[in-house]
């Protein structure tokens, strides 16, 4: 955040809210001040205003966390709400057919944001969760989205150092470029232990209509020990992705 922007009242509010994430869900006033770089007195004033409105709530131990009022507003984000409403019935059917982790994600710049997930107590544990962000090249779903991203986004990712999450992670730009070409041809991508050595992901694009732009990625994540079954998930995944795409296309046509 620029110095000019962070010096405004709105900028200070955004800095305080940005201090909360999955790794820091609950913080004391001093911790918020330290993470934002704001003076303690300024932090106290901003936090008090946010708490009065309902964006922040205070725990019994005196620490702060994101409030219900803020969740109510963000959950109504049109971009994700329409997508989630269209996708959930197909995700539920896919879960019933596989009893594996089913995830839905969108791209924002060079990052992947998970917007919905269905899982069961027998499903393999994941590093991801709804609301978390990862570099778009890190996951199977992210690579599907990257394969269909604008050329400048692809080049920005390919020209930047790629993190090796596991010994299996593809980080060579030439190899990744070829992988993206294959994803565009084959639609479905199997990500073998790229993000975690314990998981294999199968991912496919979700479009607005069968031939429209890619708006999201749908994925199934299974235990690495079940990797031999990953190819068998290709067809049910594609059926669900096509179903969501058709529904999004229908809704888009209905609003014209």
C-alpha contacts under 8 A as a table, 3 or more apart, distances in Angstrom:
res1	aa1	res2	aa2	distance
1	X	5	X	6.58
1	X	6	X	6.28
2	X	5	X	5.25
2	X	6	X	6.08
3	X	6	X	5.23
3	X	7	X	6.14
4	X	7	X	5.30
4	X	8	X	6.99
5	X	8	X	5.70
5	X	10	X	7.93
5	X	11	X	5.28
6	X	9	X	7.74
6	X	10	X	7.63
6	X	11	X	4.10
6	X	12	X	5.51
6	X	15	X	7.14
7	X	11	X	6.08
7	X	12	X	6.55
8	X	11	X	4.95
8	X	12	X	6.30
9	X	12	X	5.26
9	X	13	X	6.45
10	X	13	X	5.10
10	X	14	X	6.23
11	X	14	X	5.11
11	X	15	X	6.16
12	X	15	X	5.06
12	X	16	X	6.30
12	X	38	X	7.86
12	X	46	X	7.29
13	X	16	X	5.23
13	X	17	X	6.28
13	X	46	X	6.30
13	X	50	X	7.91
14	X	17	X	5.12
14	X	18	X	5.92
15	X	18	X	5.03
15	X	19	X	6.35
15	X	36	X	5.83
16	X	19	X	5.28
16	X	20	X	7.58
16	X	32	X	6.73
16	X	36	X	6.29
16	X	43	X	7.48
16	X	46	X	7.58
16	X	47	X	7.44
17	X	20	X	5.89
17	X	66	X	7.91
18	X	21	X	7.20
19	X	24	X	7.42
19	X	32	X	6.38
19	X	35	X	6.15
19	X	36	X	6.44
20	X	23	X	7.84
20	X	24	X	5.36
20	X	25	X	5.39
20	X	26	X	7.19
20	X	27	X	7.88
20	X	65	X	7.38
20	X	66	X	7.31
21	X	24	X	5.04
21	X	25	X	5.43
22	X	25	X	5.56
22	X	132	X	7.17
24	X	27	X	6.71
25	X	65	X	5.91
25	X	66	X	7.44
26	X	63	X	6.09
26	X	64	X	5.34
26	X	65	X	4.71
26	X	66	X	7.94
27	X	30	X	7.98
27	X	31	X	5.79
27	X	32	X	6.28
27	X	63	X	5.03
27	X	64	X	5.24
27	X	65	X	6.74
28	X	31	X	5.14
28	X	32	X	6.30
28	X	62	X	6.70
28	X	63	X	4.27
28	X	64	X	5.98
29	X	32	X	5.15
29	X	33	X	6.26
29	X	40	X	7.50
29	X	43	X	7.08
29	X	44	X	6.82
29	X	63	X	6.94
29	X	64	X	7.41
30	X	33	X	5.08
30	X	34	X	6.14
30	X	40	X	6.71
31	X	34	X	5.00
31	X	35	X	6.11
32	X	35	X	5.17
32	X	36	X	6.05
32	X	43	X	7.22
33	X	36	X	5.25
33	X	37	X	5.65
33	X	38	X	5.20
33	X	39	X	6.25
33	X	40	X	5.57
33	X	43	X	5.75
34	X	37	X	5.30
34	X	38	X	7.12
38	X	42	X	6.33
38	X	43	X	6.09
39	X	42	X	5.19
39	X	43	X	6.12
40	X	43	X	4.98
40	X	44	X	6.07
41	X	44	X	5.09
41	X	45	X	6.35
42	X	45	X	5.16
42	X	46	X	6.21
43	X	46	X	5.20
43	X	47	X	5.92
44	X	47	X	5.26
44	X	48	X	6.04
45	X	48	X	5.19
45	X	49	X	6.33
46	X	49	X	5.19
46	X	50	X	6.19
47	X	50	X	5.06
47	X	51	X	5.98
47	X	56	X	7.22
48	X	51	X	5.05
48	X	52	X	6.13
49	X	52	X	5.15
49	X	53	X	6.42
50	X	53	X	5.23
50	X	54	X	6.15
50	X	55	X	5.14
50	X	56	X	5.66
51	X	54	X	4.91
51	X	55	X	5.67
51	X	56	X	4.55
51	X	57	X	5.76
51	X	58	X	7.85
51	X	67	X	7.78
52	X	55	X	7.80
53	X	56	X	7.89
53	X	69	X	7.75
54	X	57	X	6.74
54	X	67	X	5.64
54	X	68	X	6.76
54	X	69	X	5.11
54	X	70	X	6.93
55	X	66	X	6.00
55	X	67	X	4.60
55	X	68	X	6.79
55	X	69	X	5.44
55	X	70	X	4.78
56	X	64	X	6.55
56	X	65	X	5.66
56	X	66	X	4.56
56	X	67	X	4.23
56	X	68	X	7.81
56	X	70	X	7.76
57	X	64	X	5.65
57	X	65	X	5.47
57	X	66	X	6.12
57	X	67	X	4.97
58	X	62	X	5.98
58	X	63	X	5.72
58	X	64	X	4.51
58	X	65	X	6.43
59	X	62	X	5.32
59	X	63	X	5.36
59	X	64	X	5.99
59	X	65	X	7.45
60	X	63	X	7.44
66	X	70	X	7.02
66	X	71	X	7.78
67	X	70	X	5.70
67	X	71	X	6.74
68	X	71	X	5.06
68	X	72	X	6.20
69	X	72	X	5.16
69	X	73	X	6.54
70	X	73	X	5.25
70	X	74	X	6.24
71	X	74	X	5.22
71	X	75	X	5.87
72	X	75	X	5.43
72	X	76	X	6.85
73	X	76	X	5.59
73	X	77	X	7.37
74	X	77	X	5.47
75	X	81	X	7.08
76	X	80	X	7.83
76	X	81	X	5.92
77	X	80	X	5.74
77	X	81	X	5.74
78	X	81	X	5.04
78	X	82	X	5.92
79	X	82	X	6.12
79	X	83	X	6.65
80	X	83	X	5.03
80	X	84	X	5.88
80	X	115	X	6.84
81	X	84	X	5.12
81	X	85	X	6.02
82	X	85	X	5.22
82	X	86	X	6.21
83	X	86	X	5.25
83	X	87	X	5.97
83	X	248	X	7.24
84	X	87	X	5.00
84	X	88	X	5.75
84	X	115	X	7.53
84	X	116	X	6.82
85	X	88	X	5.76
85	X	89	X	7.86
86	X	89	X	7.08
86	X	90	X	7.96
86	X	244	X	6.10
86	X	247	X	6.12
86	X	248	X	6.43
87	X	90	X	5.53
87	X	91	X	6.05
87	X	244	X	5.30
88	X	91	X	4.90
88	X	92	X	5.99
89	X	92	X	5.13
89	X	93	X	6.32
90	X	93	X	5.06
90	X	94	X	6.10
90	X	240	X	5.46
90	X	241	X	7.94
90	X	243	X	6.86
90	X	244	X	6.70
91	X	94	X	4.99
91	X	95	X	6.10
91	X	102	X	6.48
91	X	103	X	7.92
91	X	118	X	7.26
91	X	240	X	6.97
92	X	95	X	5.06
92	X	96	X	6.21
92	X	118	X	7.22
93	X	96	X	5.11
93	X	97	X	6.26
94	X	97	X	5.09
94	X	98	X	6.21
94	X	99	X	7.92
94	X	102	X	7.41
94	X	236	X	6.89
94	X	237	X	7.15
94	X	240	X	6.71
95	X	98	X	5.14
95	X	99	X	4.87
95	X	100	X	6.02
95	X	101	X	7.14
95	X	102	X	6.34
95	X	118	X	7.04
95	X	119	X	7.53
96	X	99	X	5.58
99	X	119	X	7.46
99	X	120	X	6.77
99	X	122	X	7.71
99	X	123	X	6.96
100	X	119	X	6.39
100	X	120	X	7.08
100	X	122	X	7.83
100	X	123	X	5.27
100	X	124	X	7.59
100	X	220	X	6.57
100	X	221	X	6.45
100	X	222	X	6.11
101	X	117	X	7.19
101	X	118	X	5.94
101	X	119	X	4.64
101	X	120	X	7.18
101	X	123	X	5.96
101	X	124	X	7.34
101	X	220	X	5.55
101	X	221	X	5.18
101	X	222	X	6.80
102	X	117	X	5.59
102	X	118	X	5.17
102	X	119	X	6.42
102	X	218	X	7.45
102	X	219	X	5.77
102	X	220	X	4.76
102	X	221	X	6.66
103	X	114	X	7.23
103	X	115	X	7.92
103	X	116	X	5.88
103	X	117	X	4.43
103	X	118	X	6.59
103	X	218	X	5.84
103	X	219	X	5.12
103	X	220	X	6.39
103	X	221	X	7.88
104	X	114	X	5.97
104	X	115	X	5.84
104	X	116	X	5.14
104	X	117	X	6.28
104	X	216	X	6.96
104	X	217	X	5.81
104	X	218	X	4.77
104	X	219	X	6.44
105	X	112	X	6.59
105	X	113	X	5.47
105	X	114	X	4.21
105	X	115	X	5.35
105	X	116	X	7.02
105	X	141	X	7.15
105	X	142	X	7.96
105	X	216	X	5.61
105	X	217	X	5.37
105	X	218	X	6.71
106	X	112	X	5.88
106	X	113	X	5.43
106	X	114	X	6.55
106	X	115	X	7.13
106	X	145	X	7.50
106	X	215	X	6.68
106	X	216	X	4.58
106	X	217	X	6.40
107	X	110	X	7.02
107	X	111	X	5.80
107	X	112	X	4.67
107	X	113	X	6.13
107	X	136	X	7.16
107	X	142	X	7.46
107	X	145	X	6.52
107	X	216	X	7.08
108	X	111	X	5.30
108	X	112	X	6.20
108	X	113	X	6.97
109	X	153	X	7.08
110	X	135	X	6.20
110	X	136	X	5.50
110	X	153	X	6.50
110	X	156	X	7.94
110	X	157	X	6.85
111	X	133	X	6.31
111	X	134	X	5.60
111	X	135	X	4.52
111	X	136	X	4.56
111	X	142	X	7.90
112	X	133	X	5.37
112	X	134	X	5.21
112	X	135	X	5.97
112	X	136	X	4.83
112	X	142	X	5.81
113	X	130	X	7.75
113	X	131	X	6.18
113	X	132	X	5.82
113	X	133	X	4.63
113	X	134	X	6.83
114	X	117	X	7.77
114	X	128	X	7.59
114	X	129	X	6.55
114	X	130	X	4.90
114	X	131	X	5.38
114	X	132	X	5.84
114	X	133	X	6.72
115	X	130	X	5.14
115	X	131	X	5.90
116	X	130	X	5.53
117	X	129	X	7.35
117	X	130	X	6.48
119	X	123	X	6.21
120	X	123	X	5.26
123	X	222	X	7.27
123	X	223	X	7.90
124	X	199	X	7.49
124	X	221	X	7.72
124	X	222	X	6.23
124	X	223	X	5.54
126	X	129	X	7.48
126	X	199	X	7.90
127	X	196	X	7.79
128	X	132	X	6.33
129	X	132	X	5.58
134	X	138	X	6.62
134	X	139	X	7.80
135	X	138	X	5.49
135	X	139	X	7.97
135	X	142	X	7.58
136	X	139	X	6.78
136	X	142	X	4.41
136	X	143	X	6.33
136	X	145	X	7.43
136	X	146	X	6.47
137	X	140	X	7.91
137	X	142	X	5.51
137	X	143	X	5.26
137	X	146	X	6.90
137	X	157	X	7.20
137	X	162	X	7.57
138	X	142	X	6.39
138	X	143	X	7.22
138	X	163	X	7.54
138	X	165	X	7.69
138	X	194	X	7.04
138	X	195	X	6.21
139	X	142	X	4.91
139	X	143	X	6.18
139	X	191	X	7.20
139	X	194	X	6.55
139	X	195	X	5.88
140	X	143	X	5.22
140	X	144	X	6.43
140	X	189	X	6.70
140	X	190	X	6.75
140	X	191	X	4.88
140	X	194	X	7.58
140	X	201	X	5.94
140	X	202	X	6.73
140	X	203	X	5.94
140	X	219	X	7.81
141	X	144	X	5.13
141	X	145	X	6.40
141	X	201	X	7.84
141	X	202	X	7.74
141	X	203	X	5.21
141	X	204	X	7.11
141	X	217	X	5.57
141	X	218	X	6.79
141	X	219	X	6.17
142	X	145	X	5.09
142	X	146	X	6.01
142	X	217	X	7.59
143	X	146	X	4.76
143	X	147	X	5.94
143	X	180	X	6.99
144	X	147	X	5.17
144	X	148	X	6.72
144	X	180	X	7.44
144	X	183	X	6.51
144	X	184	X	7.99
144	X	188	X	7.96
144	X	189	X	7.00
144	X	203	X	6.82
144	X	204	X	6.46
144	X	205	X	6.26
144	X	217	X	6.70
145	X	148	X	5.31
145	X	149	X	6.03
145	X	205	X	6.95
145	X	214	X	7.48
145	X	216	X	6.90
145	X	217	X	6.36
146	X	149	X	4.86
146	X	153	X	7.64
146	X	154	X	6.21
146	X	180	X	7.43
147	X	154	X	7.43
147	X	180	X	4.80
147	X	181	X	7.01
147	X	183	X	6.55
147	X	184	X	6.31
148	X	184	X	7.19
148	X	214	X	6.64
149	X	153	X	6.27
149	X	154	X	6.39
150	X	153	X	5.48
150	X	154	X	6.51
151	X	154	X	5.07
151	X	155	X	6.17
152	X	155	X	5.14
152	X	156	X	6.09
153	X	156	X	5.10
153	X	157	X	6.33
154	X	157	X	5.31
154	X	158	X	6.08
155	X	158	X	4.97
155	X	159	X	5.82
156	X	159	X	5.32
156	X	160	X	6.28
157	X	160	X	5.29
157	X	161	X	7.92
157	X	162	X	7.80
158	X	161	X	7.67
158	X	162	X	7.78
158	X	173	X	5.45
158	X	176	X	7.79
158	X	177	X	7.59
159	X	173	X	7.37
161	X	171	X	7.82
162	X	171	X	5.28
162	X	172	X	7.90
163	X	171	X	6.83
164	X	167	X	6.80
164	X	168	X	7.81
164	X	169	X	5.25
164	X	170	X	7.24
164	X	171	X	6.42
165	X	168	X	7.96
165	X	169	X	6.06
165	X	194	X	6.65
165	X	195	X	5.34
165	X	196	X	6.81
166	X	169	X	5.37
166	X	193	X	7.12
166	X	194	X	6.16
166	X	195	X	6.31
166	X	196	X	6.21
166	X	197	X	6.32
168	X	192	X	7.53
168	X	193	X	6.16
168	X	194	X	5.63
168	X	197	X	7.91
169	X	193	X	7.16
169	X	194	X	4.39
169	X	195	X	6.93
170	X	175	X	7.19
170	X	176	X	6.54
170	X	194	X	7.14
171	X	175	X	7.71
171	X	176	X	6.93
172	X	175	X	5.37
172	X	176	X	6.14
173	X	176	X	5.00
173	X	177	X	5.93
174	X	177	X	5.12
174	X	178	X	6.40
175	X	178	X	5.22
175	X	179	X	6.21
176	X	179	X	4.81
176	X	180	X	6.20
177	X	180	X	5.16
177	X	181	X	6.44
178	X	181	X	5.09
178	X	182	X	6.34
179	X	182	X	5.08
179	X	183	X	6.24
180	X	183	X	5.01
180	X	184	X	6.39
181	X	184	X	5.30
181	X	185	X	6.51
182	X	185	X	5.08
182	X	186	X	5.98
183	X	186	X	5.24
183	X	187	X	5.35
183	X	188	X	6.34
183	X	189	X	5.91
184	X	187	X	5.62
186	X	189	X	7.51
187	X	204	X	5.86
187	X	205	X	6.79
188	X	202	X	6.91
188	X	203	X	5.64
188	X	204	X	4.72
188	X	205	X	7.61
188	X	234	X	6.74
188	X	238	X	7.50
189	X	202	X	5.68
189	X	203	X	5.29
189	X	204	X	6.52
190	X	200	X	7.18
190	X	201	X	5.74
190	X	202	X	4.49
190	X	203	X	6.53
190	X	230	X	7.35
190	X	231	X	7.77
191	X	194	X	5.99
191	X	200	X	5.67
191	X	201	X	4.97
191	X	202	X	6.19
191	X	203	X	7.86
192	X	199	X	7.23
192	X	200	X	4.74
192	X	201	X	6.61
192	X	224	X	7.66
192	X	227	X	7.69
193	X	196	X	5.16
193	X	197	X	4.72
193	X	198	X	6.58
193	X	199	X	5.43
193	X	200	X	5.25
193	X	201	X	7.81
193	X	224	X	6.95
194	X	197	X	7.17
194	X	200	X	7.69
195	X	199	X	7.66
196	X	199	X	5.60
196	X	200	X	7.97
197	X	224	X	7.03
198	X	223	X	5.78
198	X	224	X	5.03
198	X	225	X	7.66
199	X	221	X	6.49
199	X	222	X	5.62
199	X	223	X	4.56
199	X	224	X	4.44
199	X	225	X	8.00
200	X	221	X	5.74
200	X	222	X	5.42
200	X	223	X	6.11
200	X	224	X	5.22
200	X	227	X	6.19
200	X	230	X	7.56
201	X	219	X	6.59
201	X	220	X	5.61
201	X	221	X	4.32
201	X	222	X	6.31
201	X	230	X	7.74
202	X	219	X	5.48
202	X	220	X	5.23
202	X	221	X	6.45
202	X	230	X	6.77
202	X	233	X	7.33
202	X	234	X	7.16
202	X	237	X	7.93
203	X	217	X	6.64
203	X	218	X	5.60
203	X	219	X	4.16
203	X	220	X	6.48
203	X	237	X	7.57
204	X	217	X	5.67
204	X	218	X	5.45
204	X	219	X	6.43
204	X	237	X	7.12
204	X	238	X	6.65
204	X	241	X	6.70
205	X	214	X	6.20
205	X	215	X	7.70
205	X	216	X	6.11
205	X	217	X	4.53
205	X	218	X	6.29
205	X	241	X	6.71
206	X	214	X	5.58
206	X	215	X	5.88
206	X	216	X	5.00
206	X	217	X	5.34
206	X	218	X	6.60
206	X	241	X	5.36
206	X	242	X	6.92
206	X	244	X	6.70
206	X	245	X	5.43
207	X	210	X	6.17
207	X	211	X	6.98
207	X	212	X	5.52
207	X	213	X	5.36
207	X	214	X	4.15
207	X	215	X	5.34
207	X	216	X	6.90
207	X	242	X	7.86
207	X	244	X	7.80
207	X	245	X	4.77
207	X	246	X	8.00
207	X	248	X	7.52
207	X	249	X	7.88
208	X	211	X	7.28
208	X	212	X	4.82
208	X	213	X	5.87
208	X	214	X	6.59
208	X	215	X	6.57
208	X	245	X	5.14
208	X	246	X	6.99
208	X	247	X	7.97
208	X	248	X	5.11
208	X	249	X	4.70
208	X	252	X	7.50
209	X	212	X	5.15
209	X	245	X	4.79
209	X	246	X	4.78
209	X	247	X	7.26
209	X	248	X	6.11
209	X	249	X	3.87
209	X	250	X	7.20
210	X	242	X	6.78
210	X	245	X	5.92
210	X	246	X	6.20
210	X	249	X	7.54
212	X	249	X	7.81
214	X	217	X	7.92
218	X	237	X	7.63
218	X	241	X	6.40
219	X	237	X	7.36
220	X	233	X	7.90
220	X	237	X	7.48
222	X	226	X	6.51
222	X	227	X	7.21
222	X	230	X	7.65
223	X	226	X	5.37
223	X	227	X	6.85
224	X	227	X	5.04
225	X	228	X	7.74
226	X	229	X	5.65
226	X	230	X	7.06
227	X	230	X	5.13
228	X	231	X	7.09
229	X	232	X	5.37
229	X	233	X	7.01
230	X	233	X	5.35
230	X	234	X	7.21
231	X	234	X	5.41
232	X	235	X	6.91
233	X	236	X	5.67
233	X	237	X	6.01
234	X	237	X	5.28
234	X	238	X	6.14
235	X	238	X	5.09
235	X	239	X	6.17
236	X	239	X	5.11
236	X	240	X	6.28
237	X	240	X	5.21
237	X	241	X	6.14
238	X	241	X	4.99
238	X	242	X	5.95
239	X	242	X	5.16
239	X	243	X	6.04
240	X	243	X	4.95
240	X	244	X	6.23
241	X	244	X	5.20
241	X	245	X	6.11
242	X	245	X	4.91
242	X	246	X	6.05
243	X	246	X	5.17
243	X	247	X	6.25
244	X	247	X	5.07
244	X	248	X	6.11
245	X	248	X	5.14
245	X	249	X	6.08
246	X	249	X	5.03
246	X	250	X	6.12
247	X	250	X	5.00
247	X	251	X	6.18
248	X	251	X	5.12
248	X	252	X	6.04
249	X	252	X	5.04
249	X	253	X	6.08
250	X	253	X	5.14
250	X	254	X	6.12
251	X	254	X	5.02
251	X	255	X	6.47
252	X	255	X	5.42
252	X	256	X	6.72
253	X	256	X	5.36
